[in-house]
Amino acid sequence: MKGHPSPASQGREGAVDAQRPGAQAGLRGPPDIASSVSEKELDQLAHIRPLVFNYSTQTVMKGFLKMLQKKEEYDIIREFLELEQMAVPDDFKSGNELLNRDKNRYRDILPYDSTRVPLGKHKDYINASYIRIVNHDEEYFYIATQGPLPETIEDFWQMVMENNCNVIAMITREIEGGVIKCHSYWPITLKEPLELKQFRILLENFQITQYFIIRIFQIVKKSTGMSHCVKHLQFTKWPDHGTPVSADFFIKYVRYVRKSHITGPLIVHCSAGVGRTGVLICVDVVFCAIEKNYSFNILNIVTQMRKQRQGMIQTKEQYHFCYEIVVEVLQNLLTLS
């Protein structure tokens, strides 16, 4: 299910600005907004270590690793095919309403009515879903959403404000392989804010690393003057097709996303808000489990996601990549021990 572009998502090259805010690394702008992150810091974040790491814990982790390594590729593909056969609710009334059709980037990827994110007192529509993953009685809370279209930019920032979200994880470039994947929904310079009907978005700071971009935004609600700070983290090394050759960059990125999260559900989007978005949510939950000495089950995590948004983790390659990432993290953990 790759997703068929809706008319709303095509022919808007003029609305896209893939410019980067400068070419230098290091956060720019007021020094009190944030400090730049170093590669050394990211390396340390990638070394996921349980809170208690003794002989008993090492034995458990070795057991997890052995179990994952024993899985043949066909076992993983079989699991993915099981997911593809899952019964899903025919629950897309809001996304199919005539008024809302142009708000969907892909006409066949819609949120379930039961988990969609409502906007404002009238519960207006946005193509976004609440995702709650439970592992060992702990809940991990996300919003999985599509990349904004020009006509849904205001809705997107309204969702950020209403849900008190402080982190947005974006796992796509604006244009990939000559195709618009996500329209730019932020100001591209420190000097000029993005003026919307309800909101003013200011770029306060940014840093360009080797594989992701950090942007610090201030959102101001014009009617009240209330402001809200958001960290926007855009991963730029996912290839046009398939999955990253190395898991290392993505592991560091996901760990930095988790470290940055403070309030509200963690907003995650790619283009359709199901493929790469699902990979990030899955491995983030697993990383948290490893830190807390909890067991985990990738199939169970993805099953939970798919019950809340259709098609989470779109391809068998993406599903396999989840396993690759977790194996690499456990190998690094046990090597360092």
Residue pairs with C-beta under 8 A, 6 or more apart in sequence:
1 108
1 109
1 310
1 311
1 314
2 314
3 105
3 106
3 108
3 109
3 271
3 272
3 274
4 106
4 107
4 108
5 105
5 106
5 107
6 101
6 102
6 104
6 105
6 106
6 107
7 102
8 101
8 102
8 103
8 104
8 105
8 149
8 151
9 105
9 106
9 149
9 180
10 180
12 149
12 150
12 180
12 183
13 180
15 150
15 183
15 184
16 174
16 175
16 180
16 183
16 184
17 174
17 184
17 188
18 173
18 174
18 175
18 184
19 188
20 188
20 208
20 213
21 28
21 188
21 189
21 190
21 203
21 206
21 208
21 215
22 28
22 206
22 208
23 208
24 208
25 36
25 207
25 208
25 209
26 36
26 207
27 33
27 34
27 35
27 36
27 205
27 206
27 207
27 214
27 216
28 190
28 205
28 206
28 207
29 190
29 203
29 204
29 205
29 206
29 216
30 204
30 205
33 204
33 205
33 216
34 205
34 214
34 216
34 231
36 207
37 207
37 209
37 214
37 256
39 209
39 210
42 209
42 252
42 255
42 256
43 252
45 252
45 255
45 256
45 259
46 248
46 251
46 252
46 255
46 329
46 332
47 332
47 333
47 336
48 255
48 287
48 290
48 291
48 329
48 332
48 333
49 291
49 333
49 336
50 57
50 61
50 290
50 291
50 292
50 293
51 291
51 292
51 293
52 293
53 337
57 293
58 334
58 337
60 293
61 290
61 330
61 333
61 334
62 334
64 295
64 296
64 330
65 327
65 330
65 331
65 334
68 323
68 326
68 327
68 330
69 327
71 323
73 320
76 316
76 319
76 320
76 323
77 316
77 320
79 298
79 299
79 319
80 313
80 316
80 319
80 320
81 316
82 299
83 299
83 302
83 303
83 306
83 313
83 319
86 303
86 306
86 307
88 112
88 306
88 307
88 310
89 112
89 114
91 112
91 113
91 114
92 110
92 111
92 112
92 113
93 113
94 100
94 110
94 111
94 113
94 116
94 125
95 101
95 104
95 110
95 111
95 116
95 125
95 127
96 110
97 125
99 125
100 125
101 107
102 149
102 151
103 125
103 126
103 127
103 149
103 151
103 152
103 155
104 110
104 127
104 146
105 127
105 146
105 147
105 149
105 271
105 272
106 146
106 272
109 127
109 146
109 272
109 273
109 274
109 310
109 311
110 127
110 310
111 117
111 127
111 128
111 129
111 309
112 129
112 308
112 309
112 310
115 129
115 130
115 131
115 308
115 309
116 125
116 126
116 128
116 129
116 130
117 126
117 128
117 129
117 130
117 143
117 145
117 159
117 163
118 124
119 125
119 126
119 155
119 158
119 159
119 162
120 158
120 162
124 155
126 145
126 152
126 155
126 156
126 159
127 145
127 146
127 152
127 273
128 143
128 144
128 145
128 146
128 159
128 273
129 143
129 144
129 145
129 273
129 308
129 309
130 141
130 142
130 143
130 265
130 308
131 141
131 142
131 143
131 144
131 265
131 281
131 305
131 308
131 309
131 312
132 139
132 140
132 141
132 142
132 304
132 308
133 139
133 140
133 142
133 281
133 285
133 301
133 304
133 305
134 140
134 304
135 285
135 288
135 289
135 294
135 296
135 301
136 289
136 292
136 294
136 295
138 288
138 292
138 294
140 281
140 284
140 285
140 288
141 265
141 266
142 265
142 266
142 267
142 268
142 281
143 159
143 163
143 165
143 265
143 266
143 267
143 268
144 268
144 269
144 273
144 274
144 277
144 278
144 281
144 305
144 308
144 309
144 312
145 156
145 159
145 267
145 268
145 269
145 273
145 277
146 269
146 271
146 272
146 273
147 170
147 172
147 181
147 182
147 183
147 269
147 270
147 271
147 272
147 273
148 155
148 156
148 182
148 183
148 185
149 183
150 183
153 183
153 185
153 196
154 196
154 197
154 198
154 199
156 185
157 185
157 196
157 198
157 199
157 201
157 219
158 198
158 199
159 165
159 267
160 168
160 219
160 228
160 230
160 267
161 199
161 219
161 221
161 228
163 264
163 265
163 267
164 228
164 263
164 264
165 230
165 263
165 264
165 265
165 266
165 267
166 228
166 229
166 230
166 231
166 260
166 261
166 262
166 263
166 264
167 230
167 231
167 233
167 257
167 260
167 261
167 262
167 266
167 267
168 230
168 231
168 232
168 233
168 267
168 268
168 269
169 233
169 235
169 257
169 266
169 267
169 268
169 269
169 280
170 182
170 232
170 233
170 234
170 235
170 269
170 270
171 234
171 235
171 238
171 268
171 269
171 270
171 276
171 277
171 279
171 280
172 181
172 182
172 235
172 238
172 269
172 270
172 271
172 276
173 181
173 182
173 234
173 236
173 238
174 180
174 181
174 182
174 183
174 184
175 181
176 240
177 240
177 241
181 270
181 271
182 269
182 270
182 271
185 194
186 194
186 201
186 203
186 215
186 217
186 232
187 193
187 194
187 201
187 202
187 203
187 217
188 203
189 203
190 203
190 204
190 205
190 206
193 200
193 201
193 202
193 203
194 200
194 201
194 202
198 221
198 222
198 223
199 219
199 220
199 221
199 222
200 219
200 220
200 222
201 217
201 218
201 219
201 220
202 217
202 218
202 219
202 220
203 215
203 216
203 217
204 216
204 217
204 218
204 229
205 214
205 215
205 216
206 213
206 214
206 215
206 216
207 213
207 214
208 214
210 237
210 249
211 235
211 236
211 237
211 249
211 252
211 253
212 233
212 234
212 235
212 236
212 237
212 249
212 253
212 256
213 232
213 233
213 234
213 236
214 231
214 232
214 233
215 231
215 232
215 233
215 234
216 229
216 230
216 231
216 232
217 229
217 230
217 231
217 232
218 227
218 228
218 229
218 230
219 227
219 228
219 229
219 230
220 226
220 227
221 227
221 228
231 260
233 253
233 256
233 257
233 260
235 249
235 250
235 253
237 244
237 249
237 250
238 244
238 250
238 276
239 245
242 317
243 279
243 317
243 318
243 320
243 321
244 250
244 321
247 321
247 324
247 325
247 328
248 328
250 283
250 325
251 283
251 325
251 328
251 329
254 280
254 283
254 284
254 287
255 287
257 266
257 280
257 284
258 284
258 287
258 288
266 284
268 277
268 280
268 281
269 277
270 276
270 277
272 311
272 314
273 309
274 309
274 310
274 311
274 312
274 313
274 314
275 311
275 313
275 314
275 315
275 318
276 318
277 312
278 302
278 305
278 312
278 313
278 314
278 318
279 313
279 318
279 321
279 322
281 301
281 305
281 312
282 298
282 301
282 302
282 305
282 313
282 322
283 322
283 325
283 326
285 296
285 301
286 296
286 298
286 301
286 322
286 326
286 329
287 329
288 294
289 295
289 296
290 296
290 329
290 330
290 333
298 319
298 322
298 323
298 326
302 312
302 313
302 319
302 322
305 312
305 313
306 312
306 313
313 319
313 322
